[in-house]
Amino acid sequence: DHSDPAVIAENELLGAASSIEAAARRLAQLKPRPQAREANESLNFDEQILEAAKSIATAVTALVKAASAAQRELVAQGRVDPRPTLQTDDYQWSEGMISDAR
């Protein structure tokens, strides 16, 4: 059901993971620009920044995938209602997941 908050949250998380993976692939292909008449120290700094950005993108991708898997596991274990009502904490949690994924 496309109106189910758990399904919406999972779809948003998977979409975010996909976008992050695409960004990580683009980052992986980047090389620091050689600086004409610049010392190698700036190139080294650029490489450090680029590697840090790649690491962050990889970590965020892993976190988003883990959050999606955790949501599915909680539903499968019956710990989270797959169709929470407005009066439950599960609904607020699911809505939070949707919001965070966006």
C-alpha positions in Angstrom: 0.0 0.0 0.0 1.6 3.3 -1.2 -0.1 5.3 1.6 1.5 3.1 4.4 4.0 5.2 6.3 6.4 2.2 6.6 6.3 1.8 2.8 6.7 5.5 2.3 9.7 5.7 4.7 11.4 2.7 3.0 10.9 4.2 -0.5 12.3 7.5 0.6 15.3 5.9 2.3 15.9 3.7 -0.8 15.6 6.8 -3.0 18.1 8.7 -0.8 20.5 5.8 -0.8 20.3 5.7 -4.6 21.1 9.4 -4.8 23.9 9.1 -2.4 25.4 6.2 -4.2 25.3 8.1 -7.5 27.0 11.1 -5.8 29.6 8.7 -4.3 30.3 7.3 -7.8 30.8 10.8 -9.2 33.1 11.7 -6.3 35.1 8.5 -6.9 35.8 9.6 -10.5 36.9 13.1 -9.4 40.6 14.0 -9.3 41.9 17.1 -7.7 42.5 19.8 -10.3 46.2 20.4 -10.9 47.1 24.0 -9.8 49.2 25.8 -12.3 52.2 27.2 -10.6 51.0 26.1 -7.2 53.0 24.2 -4.6 52.2 20.5 -4.1 50.9 21.3 -0.6 47.6 22.6 -2.0 47.2 19.5 -4.2 47.8 17.3 -1.1 45.1 19.2 0.7 42.7 18.8 -2.2 43.3 15.1 -2.2 42.6 14.9 1.5 39.3 16.9 1.1 38.3 14.6 -1.8 39.0 11.4 0.1 37.1 12.8 3.1 34.1 13.5 0.9 34.2 10.0 -0.5 34.3 8.5 3.0 31.4 10.6 4.1 29.3 9.6 1.1 30.1 5.9 1.7 29.2 6.1 5.3 25.9 7.9 4.7 25.0 5.3 2.1 25.6 2.5 4.6 23.6 4.3 7.3 20.6 4.9 5.0 20.6 1.2 3.9 20.9 0.1 7.5 18.0 2.3 8.5 15.8 0.8 5.8 16.8 -2.7 6.7 16.1 -2.0 10.4 12.6 -0.7 9.6 11.9 -3.8 7.6 13.2 -6.0 10.4 11.2 -4.3 13.1 8.0 -4.8 11.0 8.9 -8.4 10.3 9.4 -9.0 14.1 6.1 -7.4 14.9 7.8 -4.7 17.0 6.5 -2.0 14.7 3.0 -2.1 13.2 3.2 -2.0 9.4 0.1 0.1 9.4 0.4 2.3 12.5 -2.4 4.5 13.7 -2.2 8.2 14.4 -2.4 7.5 18.2 0.7 5.4 18.4 4.4 6.2 18.9 5.1 3.9 15.9 3.3 6.4 13.7 5.4 9.2 15.0 8.5 7.1 14.5 7.5 6.2 10.9 6.7 9.8 10.1 10.1 10.7 11.6 11.8 8.2 9.3 9.9 9.6 6.3 11.0 13.1 7.2 14.6 12.1 7.8 14.8 10.2 4.5 13.6 13.2 2.6 
